[in-house]
């Protein structure tokens, strides 16, 4: 960490001394630098400060609790997510209709669809839909409803029924927590219905999760591990049992 970075961190710590939070844009203005510079400073702060839903907060703030944000997660474990998606792409066949879940884990999969023929992608995630929209040969089905900014996804009472009306060959599902006993979970409860509907009606169900999700439990449970045919991960998971457990694919 250089001297100027240390000075900026000291200024931010002073601003946060009262136990509050600061928006990233406000922190950048306070220090007279770009938002990217503030992100780099925080990354070099040895965990003293963290981002919480787009706001900067001291990590020892007693009111702090982990919150998921797509903007904060998009660069997390990126290379691992790319490797996972390369393995996931091996399962895709010409003419498939794919359900692609929300979050950032599956975003690299979109780029791997280019050049494939007669694919349809079903999603309720705006970031996924935006990426798919750039692929001229891939048909997009975007499931709408009330927009949830933290996960850049939609939720509606009719989404589950809409998914059941579709013929889905493969459902690629992401998760924030994968626990062998407690099952598969996410942060946001509006994601539960579309995830469960896709799992219920897809011909093949694939869970894609990097090692940071293994052994973790999040608030919104949506499936057991045995609800999946394949688990693609770079984490430490026991080989699938003979009694109907999922196939574990290492990335």
FENSUL-V966125 format. One record per pair of residues at least 12 apart in sequence whose ideal C-beta (glycine too) atoms are under 10 Angstrom apart, sorted by sequence separation. I is the first residue (numbers start at 1). J is the second residue. D is the distance in Angstrom with one decimal. If there is no record, write none. Layout:
# FENSUL-V966125
i:j:d
I:J:D
I:J:D
This chain:
# FENSUL-V966125
i:j:d
15:27:7.7
23:35:9.7
24:36:9.8
26:38:9.7
27:39:9.6
39:51:8.0
47:59:5.5
48:60:8.0
49:61:9.6
52:64:6.3
55:67:9.5
88:100:9.7
109:121:9.4
120:132:9.7
121:133:9.8
128:140:9.1
129:141:9.1
130:142:9.7
142:154:7.9
143:155:9.2
144:156:6.8
145:157:8.0
174:186:7.9
175:187:9.8
176:188:8.8
225:237:8.8
228:240:9.8
237:249:10.0
25:38:9.1
38:51:9.6
45:58:9.8
46:59:9.5
47:60:9.6
52:65:8.0
54:67:9.4
100:113:9.3
110:123:9.5
119:132:9.3
129:142:4.6
143:156:7.6
145:158:7.7
173:186:9.5
235:248:9.6
237:250:8.6
24:38:6.2
27:41:8.8
42:56:6.8
45:59:8.6
50:64:7.2
52:66:8.1
53:67:4.8
55:69:9.7
121:135:8.4
128:142:8.7
129:143:9.2
144:158:9.6
145:159:6.0
226:240:9.3
231:245:9.0
232:246:9.7
236:250:9.7
12:27:5.9
15:30:6.4
24:39:7.6
27:42:8.6
41:56:9.9
52:67:5.6
53:68:8.5
54:69:6.1
98:113:8.1
129:144:9.8
143:158:9.0
144:159:8.3
176:191:9.4
184:199:9.4
225:240:8.8
226:241:9.1
231:246:4.8
232:247:9.3
233:248:7.1
235:250:9.1
11:27:9.0
14:30:9.8
15:31:9.6
22:38:9.5
50:66:8.9
51:67:9.2
53:69:5.4
119:135:8.4
126:142:8.0
143:159:5.2
175:191:9.6
207:223:8.0
229:245:9.9
230:246:5.8
231:247:7.2
232:248:8.3
233:249:7.6
234:250:6.9
235:251:9.2
39:56:9.8
52:69:8.3
54:71:6.4
88:105:9.6
92:109:8.6
96:113:9.7
106:123:9.0
110:127:9.3
121:138:5.8
122:139:9.4
123:140:7.7
124:141:9.7
125:142:8.7
143:160:9.8
145:162:9.6
174:191:9.2
214:231:9.7
226:243:8.8
228:245:9.0
229:246:5.9
230:247:5.0
231:248:5.3
232:249:4.6
233:250:7.1
234:251:4.6
12:30:7.2
24:42:9.1
38:56:7.6
51:69:7.4
53:71:9.1
54:72:7.4
88:106:7.6
107:125:9.0
110:128:6.6
113:131:9.2
119:137:7.3
120:138:7.2
121:139:7.2
122:140:8.3
123:141:7.5
124:142:7.4
125:143:9.1
126:144:9.6
144:162:9.2
173:191:9.9
205:223:8.4
207:225:7.7
226:244:6.2
228:246:4.4
229:247:6.7
230:248:8.0
231:249:6.9
232:250:8.2
233:251:6.5
8:27:8.6
11:30:6.5
12:31:7.1
53:72:8.0
89:108:9.1
106:125:8.5
109:128:8.9
110:129:9.6
113:132:7.6
116:135:8.9
118:137:8.0
119:138:4.9
120:139:4.3
121:140:5.6
122:141:4.5
123:142:6.4
124:143:4.2
143:162:5.8
214:233:6.6
216:235:9.9
226:245:5.8
227:246:8.3
228:247:8.8
230:249:5.9
231:250:9.8
232:251:5.9
8:28:9.8
11:31:6.0
51:71:8.5
52:72:8.6
85:105:7.9
88:108:9.1
89:109:6.2
92:112:8.2
96:116:8.4
107:127:6.6
110:130:9.2
111:131:7.5
114:134:8.8
115:135:9.0
117:137:6.7
118:138:9.0
119:139:7.1
120:140:7.7
121:141:7.0
122:142:8.2
123:143:7.0
124:144:7.8
143:163:7.1
175:195:8.4
207:227:8.6
208:228:9.9
213:233:8.0
214:234:9.0
215:235:7.9
225:245:6.8
226:246:6.8
11:32:9.8
51:72:5.2
84:105:6.9
85:106:6.5
88:109:5.7
92:113:7.5
95:116:9.4
96:117:9.9
97:118:9.6
98:119:6.5
99:120:9.8
100:121:5.6
102:123:7.3
104:125:9.6
106:127:9.8
107:128:6.8
110:131:4.0
114:135:5.7
116:137:7.3
117:138:9.5
118:139:8.3
119:140:9.8
120:141:6.4
121:142:9.0
122:143:6.9
124:145:7.5
126:147:7.1
141:162:8.9
173:194:9.8
174:195:8.7
207:228:4.5
214:235:3.5
215:236:8.5
224:245:10.0
225:246:5.9
8:30:8.6
9:31:9.1
27:49:9.3
50:72:9.1
81:103:9.6
84:106:8.5
85:107:7.9
86:108:7.8
89:111:9.5
90:112:9.6
94:116:6.6
95:117:7.3
96:118:8.1
97:119:7.7
98:120:7.0
99:121:8.0
100:122:7.3
101:123:7.5
102:124:6.4
103:125:7.2
106:128:6.9
109:131:9.1
110:132:5.7
113:135:5.9
114:136:9.2
115:137:7.5
116:138:7.6
126:148:9.5
130:152:8.9
141:163:9.7
173:195:5.9
205:227:6.6
206:228:6.7
207:229:9.0
208:230:8.9
209:231:7.2
210:232:9.6
211:233:6.8
212:234:9.6
213:235:7.1
214:236:6.5
215:237:9.3
224:246:9.8
8:31:4.5
81:104:6.9
85:108:4.1
86:109:8.6
89:112:4.2
93:116:8.9
94:117:5.0
95:118:4.5
96:119:5.8
97:120:4.3
98:121:5.2
99:122:4.8
100:123:4.9
101:124:8.4
102:125:3.6
104:127:7.5
107:130:9.8
108:131:9.4
110:133:9.7
111:134:9.3
114:137:7.7
115:138:10.0
125:148:9.9
126:149:9.3
129:152:9.3
143:166:9.4
171:194:9.9
173:196:9.7
184:207:6.5
199:222:7.8
200:223:9.7
205:228:4.7
206:229:6.7
207:230:7.2
208:231:8.1
209:232:7.6
210:233:6.8
211:234:5.1
212:235:7.9
214:237:6.3
225:248:9.7
7:31:8.5
8:32:8.7
27:51:9.9
81:105:5.2
84:108:7.9
85:109:4.0
88:112:8.2
89:113:7.7
92:116:6.7
94:118:5.9
95:119:7.4
96:120:7.5
97:121:7.9
98:122:6.9
99:123:7.1
100:124:9.4
101:125:7.0
102:126:8.5
103:127:8.4
104:128:9.6
107:131:6.2
110:134:8.4
111:135:8.6
113:137:8.4
114:138:8.2
124:148:9.7
127:151:9.0
128:152:8.4
129:153:9.6
171:195:8.4
199:223:5.7
204:228:9.1
205:229:5.2
206:230:4.5
207:231:4.7
208:232:4.8
209:233:5.1
210:234:5.8
211:235:3.5
8:33:6.8
80:105:9.1
81:106:7.9
82:107:9.3
83:108:8.7
84:109:8.5
85:110:8.5
93:118:9.9
94:119:7.8
95:120:8.7
96:121:9.3
97:122:6.5
98:123:8.7
99:124:9.1
100:125:7.4
102:127:7.6
103:128:8.7
106:131:9.7
110:135:7.2
113:138:5.6
126:151:9.2
127:152:4.6
128:153:8.5
129:154:9.4
141:166:7.1
151:176:9.9
173:198:6.8
184:209:8.2
195:220:9.0
199:224:9.9
204:229:5.2
205:230:7.4
206:231:7.7
207:232:7.0
208:233:7.5
209:234:8.8
210:235:6.8
211:236:7.2
5:31:9.7
12:38:7.9
30:56:10.0
78:104:8.3
81:107:7.4
82:108:4.5
85:111:8.3
86:112:6.7
93:119:9.2
102:128:6.7
125:151:7.4
126:152:4.7
127:153:8.2
171:197:9.2
172:198:8.8
173:199:6.6
196:222:5.5
203:229:9.0
204:230:7.1
205:231:9.7
206:232:6.3
207:233:7.9
209:235:6.9
211:237:9.3
4:31:9.2
22:49:9.6
24:51:7.1
77:104:8.8
81:108:5.5
82:109:9.2
85:112:6.1
89:116:8.7
92:119:7.3
101:128:7.9
124:151:9.6
125:152:6.0
126:153:6.6
171:198:4.0
186:213:9.8
195:222:4.7
196:223:6.8
200:227:8.7
202:229:8.9
5:33:9.5
27:55:9.0
76:104:7.3
77:105:8.3
80:108:9.9
81:109:8.9
100:128:5.3
110:138:8.5
124:152:10.0
125:153:4.6
126:154:7.2
170:198:9.6
171:199:6.1
185:213:9.4
192:220:5.3
194:222:9.3
195:223:6.9
199:227:5.5
209:237:9.1
4:33:8.7
8:37:7.8
9:38:9.5
12:41:7.6
25:54:9.0
26:55:8.9
27:56:5.3
74:103:9.4
75:104:8.5
76:105:9.5
78:107:9.2
79:108:9.4
82:111:9.0
100:129:9.2
124:153:5.3
125:154:7.8
168:197:9.3
171:200:9.1
173:202:9.0
178:207:7.1
184:213:9.0
191:220:6.6
192:221:7.7
193:222:8.6
199:228:7.5
8:38:7.4
12:42:8.1
21:51:9.6
23:53:9.9
24:54:6.1
26:56:8.4
73:103:7.0
74:104:4.8
78:108:7.8
82:112:9.1
123:153:8.4
124:154:4.9
163:193:8.5
168:198:6.4
171:201:8.1
172:202:9.1
188:218:9.1
189:219:7.4
190:220:8.6
192:222:4.6
199:229:9.9
21:52:6.6
23:54:6.6
24:55:7.3
73:104:4.8
100:131:9.3
123:154:9.2
124:155:7.4
159:190:8.8
163:194:6.1
166:197:9.3
168:199:9.8
171:202:3.6
178:209:4.9
185:216:7.9
187:218:5.4
188:219:8.4
189:220:4.7
191:222:7.2
192:223:9.1
196:227:8.7
5:37:8.3
8:40:9.9
9:41:5.6
13:45:8.8
16:48:9.8
21:53:8.7
23:55:5.6
24:56:6.5
43:75:9.8
70:102:8.0
72:104:9.4
73:105:8.5
100:132:7.8
124:156:8.6
160:192:9.5
161:193:9.6
162:194:8.9
163:195:9.6
165:197:10.0
166:198:9.1
168:200:9.8
170:202:6.1
171:203:8.6
172:204:9.5
173:205:6.7
175:207:6.4
177:209:8.7
178:210:9.7
185:217:5.9
186:218:5.6
187:219:6.5
188:220:6.2
189:221:9.8
195:227:9.9
4:37:9.4
5:38:9.9
8:41:5.3
9:42:7.9
12:45:8.6
16:49:7.2
21:54:9.3
22:55:6.4
23:56:7.5
39:72:9.5
70:103:6.8
71:104:9.3
74:107:7.5
155:188:8.2
160:193:4.5
163:196:9.1
164:197:5.8
168:201:5.8
169:202:7.0
170:203:6.9
171:204:7.3
172:205:8.8
173:206:6.8
174:207:7.9
175:208:8.3
176:209:8.7
178:211:9.7
182:215:9.6
184:217:9.7
185:218:4.0
186:219:8.0
187:220:6.5
189:222:9.3
7:41:9.8
8:42:9.6
21:55:4.0
22:56:4.7
70:104:6.0
98:132:9.6
155:189:8.6
156:190:8.6
159:193:6.0
160:194:6.7
163:197:3.9
164:198:9.4
167:201:8.1
168:202:4.3
169:203:5.2
170:204:4.7
171:205:5.1
172:206:5.3
173:207:5.2
174:208:5.9
175:209:5.4
178:212:9.9
179:213:9.3
180:214:8.8
181:215:10.0
182:216:9.3
183:217:8.4
184:218:9.1
185:219:6.9
186:220:4.9
5:40:7.6
6:41:8.8
9:44:7.9
13:48:7.3
20:55:9.0
21:56:6.3
22:57:8.0
68:103:8.1
124:159:6.3
151:186:8.4
153:188:7.7
155:190:3.2
158:193:9.8
159:194:5.2
160:195:9.8
162:197:8.3
163:198:5.7
166:201:7.3
167:202:9.2
168:203:7.0
169:204:6.7
170:205:7.9
171:206:6.8
172:207:8.4
173:208:7.0
174:209:7.0
177:212:9.9
178:213:5.0
179:214:8.1
180:215:8.0
182:217:5.0
185:220:5.7
186:221:8.5
5:41:5.0
9:45:5.6
12:48:9.5
13:49:7.3
20:56:9.7
21:57:4.7
39:75:8.8
68:104:9.9
151:187:7.4
154:190:8.2
155:191:7.4
157:193:8.5
160:196:7.3
161:197:8.0
163:199:9.8
164:200:7.3
165:201:9.0
166:202:9.4
167:203:8.4
168:204:9.0
170:206:6.3
171:207:9.2
172:208:5.9
173:209:8.9
174:210:9.6
176:212:9.3
177:213:5.9
178:214:5.3
179:215:6.1
181:217:9.3
182:218:9.7
184:220:9.9
185:221:4.8
186:222:6.4
4:41:9.1
5:42:9.9
8:45:9.9
9:46:9.9
12:49:6.6
20:57:7.9
21:58:8.9
70:107:9.4
150:187:7.8
151:188:5.4
153:190:7.5
155:192:9.4
156:193:8.8
160:197:4.3
163:200:8.4
164:201:5.4
168:205:9.5
176:213:6.2
177:214:8.7
178:215:7.5
179:216:6.6
184:221:7.4
185:222:6.6
186:223:9.9
6:44:9.0
19:57:8.7
20:58:9.3
124:162:9.2
150:188:6.9
153:191:6.6
155:193:7.6
156:194:9.2
159:197:7.3
160:198:9.4
163:201:6.4
175:213:5.8
177:215:8.3
178:216:6.7
179:217:5.2
183:221:5.5
184:222:6.2
185:223:8.5
1:40:9.7
2:41:9.9
5:44:6.2
6:45:9.5
9:48:7.5
16:55:10.0
19:58:7.6
124:163:8.6
151:190:8.2
155:194:7.7
163:202:9.2
174:213:8.6
175:214:9.9
177:216:3.9
178:217:9.1
179:218:9.3
182:221:7.4
183:222:7.9
184:223:4.6
207:246:7.2
1:41:8.0
5:45:8.9
9:49:7.3
16:56:6.9
18:58:10.0
21:61:8.1
98:138:9.0
122:162:9.1
148:188:6.5
151:191:6.7
154:194:8.7
160:200:8.8
176:216:6.9
177:217:4.9
178:218:9.5
183:223:6.1
184:224:7.0
206:246:8.8
211:251:9.5
15:56:8.6
16:57:6.7
17:58:8.2
19:60:9.8
20:61:8.6
122:163:7.2
153:194:8.3
160:201:9.8
175:216:8.7
176:217:9.2
177:218:3.9
183:224:4.6
184:225:6.6
205:246:8.3
206:247:9.5
207:248:10.0
208:249:9.4
210:251:8.3
2:44:9.1
16:58:5.0
19:61:5.8
21:63:9.1
97:139:8.6
99:141:9.3
148:190:6.0
176:218:4.3
177:219:8.9
179:221:9.5
182:224:9.0
183:225:6.6
207:249:10.0
209:251:9.9
1:44:4.8
19:62:8.0
20:63:9.6
21:64:9.2
98:141:10.0
148:191:8.5
175:218:7.8
176:219:9.0
177:220:9.1
181:224:9.5
182:225:9.8
183:226:9.1
184:227:7.7
206:249:8.6
208:251:8.7
1:45:8.1
12:56:6.6
19:63:7.3
97:141:8.2
99:143:9.6
122:166:6.0
128:172:10.0
146:190:7.7
176:220:8.4
177:221:8.7
180:224:9.7
181:225:9.2
183:227:8.3
184:228:7.8
1:46:8.9
13:58:7.1
16:61:7.9
19:64:9.8
122:167:9.9
145:190:8.3
175:220:9.8
178:223:9.9
179:224:9.9
180:225:6.5
12:58:9.1
102:148:8.9
120:166:8.7
122:168:6.5
179:225:8.4
24:71:9.0
104:151:9.7
120:167:9.2
175:222:7.9
178:225:7.4
184:231:9.2
24:72:9.8
103:151:6.7
104:152:9.2
120:168:9.0
175:223:8.3
102:151:5.3
103:152:8.6
120:169:9.0
122:171:8.8
123:172:9.7
125:174:9.4
145:194:9.5
173:222:8.5
102:152:6.9
103:153:8.2
119:169:9.6
173:223:7.6
178:228:9.9
102:153:4.0
121:172:9.6
143:194:6.8
101:153:8.8
102:154:8.8
74:127:8.2
102:155:10.0
175:228:10.0
178:231:7.7
143:197:9.8
173:227:9.2
70:125:8.6
173:228:7.3
178:233:7.5
70:126:9.1
71:127:9.7
175:231:9.9
70:127:6.2
171:228:9.0
178:235:7.6
180:237:7.5
171:229:9.5
172:230:9.7
173:231:9.8
180:238:7.3
170:229:9.3
178:237:7.9
170:230:9.3
172:232:8.8
109:172:6.6
99:163:7.3
180:245:9.8
106:172:5.5
124:190:9.1
125:191:9.3
99:166:8.1
105:172:9.0
106:173:8.5
107:174:9.6
124:191:8.2
105:173:9.4
106:174:5.5
97:166:6.7
99:168:5.0
105:174:4.3
124:193:9.5
125:194:9.4
97:167:5.9
98:168:7.3
99:169:8.9
100:170:9.3
101:171:7.7
103:173:9.7
104:174:8.1
105:175:8.2
124:194:5.1
97:168:5.3
98:169:6.8
99:170:7.3
100:171:8.4
101:172:6.1
102:173:9.8
103:174:4.4
105:176:9.4
123:194:9.0
124:195:9.4
96:168:8.7
97:169:5.3
98:170:5.4
99:171:4.1
100:172:5.2
101:173:4.9
102:174:7.0
103:175:8.4
122:194:9.4
96:169:4.3
97:170:8.0
98:171:7.7
99:172:6.7
100:173:9.0
101:174:4.4
103:176:7.8
95:169:8.0
96:170:5.9
97:171:9.8
98:172:6.5
99:173:7.9
100:174:8.8
101:175:8.4
124:198:9.4
123:198:9.8
93:169:7.3
122:198:7.9
92:169:8.5
93:170:8.4
70:148:9.9
71:149:9.0
72:150:9.4
73:151:9.5
74:152:9.8
91:169:9.5
92:170:6.7
70:149:8.4
71:150:8.7
91:170:6.2
69:149:8.5
70:150:6.9
92:172:9.1
122:202:9.8
69:150:5.3
70:151:5.9
71:152:8.4
91:172:8.6
68:150:6.2
69:151:8.1
70:152:4.7
88:170:8.9
67:150:7.3
68:151:6.7
69:152:9.2
70:153:8.5
89:172:9.6
103:186:8.1
88:172:5.9
102:186:8.7
103:187:9.4
101:186:9.1
103:188:9.8
102:188:8.5
85:172:8.6
102:190:9.7
103:191:8.7
102:191:6.3
84:174:9.7
101:191:7.9
102:194:8.3
81:174:9.4
101:194:8.0
102:195:8.8
101:195:6.5
54:149:9.0
99:194:8.3
53:149:9.3
54:150:8.7
99:195:9.1
53:150:6.6
101:198:7.5
99:197:8.8
100:198:9.3
99:198:4.2
109:208:8.0
98:198:9.9
99:199:9.0
106:206:9.9
99:201:8.7
105:207:10.0
106:208:6.1
73:176:9.2
99:202:6.1
105:208:5.6
98:202:9.0
105:209:6.9
97:202:9.0
101:206:9.9
103:208:9.7
105:210:6.7
97:203:9.4
99:205:9.2
101:207:9.4
96:203:9.3
99:206:9.8
101:208:8.2
68:176:6.2
96:204:9.4
98:206:9.8
100:208:9.8
105:213:8.3
66:176:9.4
91:204:7.0
92:206:9.9
91:206:6.4
68:186:8.0
69:187:9.4
88:206:6.2
68:187:4.0
87:206:9.5
88:207:9.9
67:187:7.3
68:188:7.1
88:208:5.5
66:187:8.5
87:208:8.3
85:208:7.1
84:208:5.2
84:209:7.7
84:210:6.2
81:208:8.2
83:210:8.8
84:211:9.9
105:232:9.9
81:209:9.7
80:209:10.0
81:210:6.0
80:210:4.5
79:210:9.7
80:211:7.0
78:210:9.7
80:212:8.3
77:210:4.7
76:210:8.6
77:211:7.8
77:212:5.9
76:212:7.5
77:213:9.2
91:229:9.5
73:212:9.9
91:230:7.1
91:232:8.6
88:230:8.6
90:232:9.3
87:230:9.4
88:232:5.4
87:232:5.1
86:232:9.6
87:233:9.3
85:232:8.5
87:234:9.3
84:232:5.4
83:232:9.4
84:233:7.1
68:218:8.1
84:234:6.6
83:234:6.6
66:218:9.0
80:233:9.3
81:234:9.4
80:234:5.4
79:234:9.9
80:235:9.3
77:234:8.8
91:249:8.9
90:249:8.6
88:249:8.5
87:249:5.6
87:250:8.1
88:251:8.6
87:251:4.8
84:249:9.0
86:251:7.5
84:250:9.9
85:251:8.7
83:250:9.8
84:251:4.6
83:251:4.5
82:251:9.3
81:251:9.3
80:251:7.3
